[in-house]
Amino acid sequence: MRRLTRTTAALLLLAGVTTGCGLGSTADDRKQAVEVAERLYPGQLKLLEARRLVFVTEVTFAVVGDPDAFVRFQINDGKCDGAPCERKLTRVLVQARKHAADWRLLAPAFQACGHPVVGVRAGITEPWIAAEATEATAPSLLAELGGCVRRWTRARADAGQPPTGASVTVGIVSPDRARRLPAARPGTPTLLHMTGTKVVLPLLGHTYQAAVYQVRDGVAEPTPSSFRPVRPFREQQEFTKKIHAAAIARLRPIYPDAVPATYHGIWYYERGTMSRLTGTVRFCEHPPAKGKSCAGDGSVAVTATPDGDLLELVR
C-alpha cells in the first residue's frame, strides 16, 4: 500500500476516519450519552443533536417540560472531559435550569419596557436589543434601557438570585440587522436559539453599541457608566491603525522615534454625543529591541471621530 503523505494523514484524522475517531465512535458516544441521561434523569432529557468535533462528540439535549433550557456536553469513549459523565451531566443540567430561570426574568423585563431581547451571550449576562442609536435618539434610548436593566436586576434580587456582577452590558444592534437574524426552528429550546452561533455570530460580526450600567446592592443604576461602539476585530484593527498613525505623527516633533504600543485600548463616546470618541494611545519613545514589542512607556488622551480621524490630542 502506498505511504500516506503527512497532509493526507492529517486530513483523514480530522475527517474522523482513523481508528477510534470514526462515525462508529460518534454513534457509540451518542448511545452512551442517552443511556447516562436516561439512567440519571429518566424521561427528563430529549436528545436533539450529536455531532463529531474531531476527537469528541458534542451532544445536545432539550430539558423536557422546560421550553427554554438545553443541556450540552462533550463525550468520548464513555468519559466527559476525562471524568465520569454522571458528574458532568448533573452539573450542566443544574446550570441549564439556572440559565433558563435567569432568562425568564430577563426576557419579560425587556419586553415590558419595549425592547425585546434578540440575542444573549451564554450565561445570560449580556443581552442584545434592536434600536436605532443616533445622536438624537441615544439619550432617551439609554434612559429606557436603564429602566429595563433596573427591572431585570430588581427581579433577580426579589427572586433571591445573586447579582449579575459589578455591571450589566446591553448590546444595541440596528433593527435592520436584527430582522436578518434567523427564526428559531420549531421545538428548539429558547436559549439554544438565543445563544447559538447562528444568532450570536451575526451580532458580533457587525459594529454595534454597548451600554454599561453599574450594579449597586444588586440593582442597576438608571444611567449608563459608559457607552461605546463594539467593532469586529478587523474593523477595530483598521480604526486603531489609523488613529495610532495620526497620534504618532503629532508626537514626532517631541519624540522623533516614537512608535505606537500594541495595546488597542477601548474607545468611548463622549457623553451626549456619538460623533466623538475618547480613548488613550500608548506609545514608546524609542522602538523596542529586536524581538520585543512596545507595551507603552507613555500615553496621550485622544479624541477622534468614529471613522478614526484625529480631533484632539492631550499629553
N, C-alpha and C positions, 0 to 999 in steps of 0.2 A: 504494500500500500504506500502511496506517495506520502512523504513527510508534509505535515501541515506547516504553513508559514505562521509566524507569530501573529500576524494580523488576522488570518483566518481562524486560528485557535481562539483569539480574543473575541471575535465576532460570534463564534459558536458558543463560547462561555456565556456571553451576555445574552444570547438568544435562549439560553437555558436548555441546551441540548446535550450538555456534558453530563456525566453520571451524577445523579443525585440532585440535579437542578432542572429537570425537565418538567413536562406537563404532568407526568405522573406524580411528581413531588407536589405540584400545586393541588392536584386532586386529593392527595393524601392529607395535605395541610388543611384543606377545606373540610374534609371529613372529620379530622381531629378537632378542629375549631368548633364545628357543630356539635360534636359529641360532648366536648367540655361545656359548651353553653347549655346544652340540654340537661346534662347531669347536675350542674350547679344551679341553673335557673330554668327549670322545665317550663316551657310554654311562654317564656318571657322575652325571648330574643328571636328575631327572624333574620336569617341570612339574606343580605342584599347583594353582596359582591365579594368575590375572591379574585385577586389579581396578583400576578407574579412581579416582584421587584428584585430581579437578579437572584439573590440568594435567600430571600424570604417571601412569604405570601402575605399580602395585606388583606385582611378580612373586615368587612363592614356589616354590622347588624343594626336593624331597627329595634327599638325597645317597644314591645307590644303594649298597647294601651297609652302610649305617650307619643303623640304625633310630632313632637319637637326634637326628641332625643335620638341619638345614634351612638353606637359603640364601634370603635375601630382599633385594631391592634395587629401586630405582625407575628407570624408563627412560622417555624421551620422545624421539621422533624420532632414535633411534639413539644417544642420549647418556645417560649415567648420572651424575647430579649434575653435568652440564655437562662431563664428561670421557669419554674412550673407555671403553666398557663392559668391554672386556677387562681393564683395570686394576682396575675396581671389582669385577668378578666374582671375579678372583683373590684380592683382599683379603678379601672376605666369605666365600669358601669356606675360606680358611685360618682365619679367625675361627670359622666354623661347626664345623670339625673340632676346634679347640681347645676350644670350649664343650662339645662332645659328650664330649671326653676328660675335661674337668672334671666333667661330670655323672656319668660312670662311676666317678669317685672319690667324689663327694658322695653319690649315692643309696645305694650299698651301706653306707657308713659310718653313715648314719642308720637304715637298715633294720636293720643288725646290732645297734644299741642300742635297738631297739624303737620308734623314732619315724620312720616313713617320711615322706618329703617329699611334700607335697600340692600345692606350687606353688613357683616360684622366680622371682626377678627376672631380667630379661635380663642376661646377663653372668655368670650363675651365681654371684652374690655374696651373695644373701640368701634362704635357704630358709625356707619356712613348714612347720610341722608341726602336727598336731592333738592337743591335750591340754587337760584341764581345769586351768587355772591358778587356784587358790584360795589363800586364806590357809594352809590345811592342806597342800595339795599342792605349792605353789610351791618350797619348799626342796629337796625330793627331785627335783622335775622339773628345776629349774635345774642340779642336780648331774648328772643324767642327760644333759641337753643339753650340758653341758660335756664329758662323755665323748664324745658324738657329734662335737662340733666338733674335739676333740683328735684323734680317729681320722681325721677328714677332712683336717685340716691336716697331720697327720703323713704321711698317704698322698700328699698333694700334694708334700711335701718329699722323700719317698722316690722319687717319680716325677720329681724334678728340676724341678718346676714352681715358679714364683715364688710368694711369699706372696700371700694373698688381699688383703692390705692391713694396716693397723695394727690392725684389729679385724674380727670376724665378727659379724653380727647374725642372730639366729634369730627369726622371727615365730611366735607361738603363737596358733592360732585354736581355737575350740571344736570338738569332734568333730561337733556338730550342724551347724555351718557348713560343715565340710569335707565332710560327707555330701551336702550340697546342690550341691557343685561338679559340673559336667558330666563325664561319662566321655569319654575320648578316642575319636574316630571311628577305625574300623579303617583302618590304613595311615597314620595321622598320625604324623609323627616325634615322639618323646617330648618334645623341647624346644619344638616348635611348640605342643604342647598345654600343657605346664607353664608356659611363659612367655606364653601367649596371653591376650588380653583376657578371654575367657570364664572363665578361671581367676583371673587376677590382679585384675581389677576387682572381682569379688565379695569377694575377700580384703581389698582396700583399702577397700571400701565399708562395712565394719563395724569397730567397735573391736576391736583385738587387742593382745596384749602383745609386746614386743620385748626380748630379752635380748642384751646386747653382751658379747662375750668378746675381750679383748685378745690380740693375737698377738705372741709374742716368739720371735725366732730361727726364724720360720716355723711355729711350733706354738702353738695357742691355749692360754690359761690355763684351768684347770679350773673356775674360778668366775667369774661374770659381773661386769664392772665397773659395769654399770648394768642396771636393769630398769624398764621404763616402759610405760604404755598408749599406743597409737597410735590416734588417733581420725580419722574422716573430717573433712574441712575444716569443714563446717557445725557438727558437734558440738564440734570444737575451738574454733570461734569462740564458741559459746554458753558453753562452760566458761570461756574467757578473759574474756568479758564479765562473767560472774557473779563470778569471783574478783577481777577488777580493781575492780569496783564496791565489793566488800566491803573490799578493801585501801585504796582511796582514802578510803572513809568512816572508816576507822580513822586515817588520816593527817590528816584535815581539821582536828582540833584544833591540829595543829602547822603544817600547810601548808593554809590555808583555800582557796587557789586551785589546789590540786594537780589534775592531770589525768593519766590513765594514758598510757603510751607505746604506740605502735602495735606494739611488739615483743611477740610472743605468748609466747616462751620455751618451754622444754622441761621437762616435769614428770616426776619420777622417783618410783617407790615408795620409801618409806623401807625400809632394809634390814630384812628379817624380817617385813614386813607388806605387805598390799595394800589396807589401809584408810586409809592416809595417803600423800599425795603432797607432795613438796617441790619448790619452784621459786623463781623470782625475779620480782617485779613491778617493772618500771621505771616511773618517773613523772617529770613535770616540775613544779616548784614553782609555775609560772605557765603559763597557756595559751599556746601558741605564737602568733607573729604570724600574721595572716591569710594563708592560702595555704601556711603551713608546717605540718609535722607534728611531733609530740613524739617525739624519739628517746630521751629519758630522760636527765635530769641527776642523778637519784638512783635508788636501788633499795632494796628490802626483801626479806628472805628470808621466804618464806611456806610454811606447812604447811596443807594443805586435804584434804578428803575427795575421793574420785574424782568425786563429784557437783558439786564446786565450792564446798562450804561451807567458809568460812574457819575454821581451828582456831587457828593461831598466826601472829603477825607479828613479825619481829625486824628492827629498824632497823640 
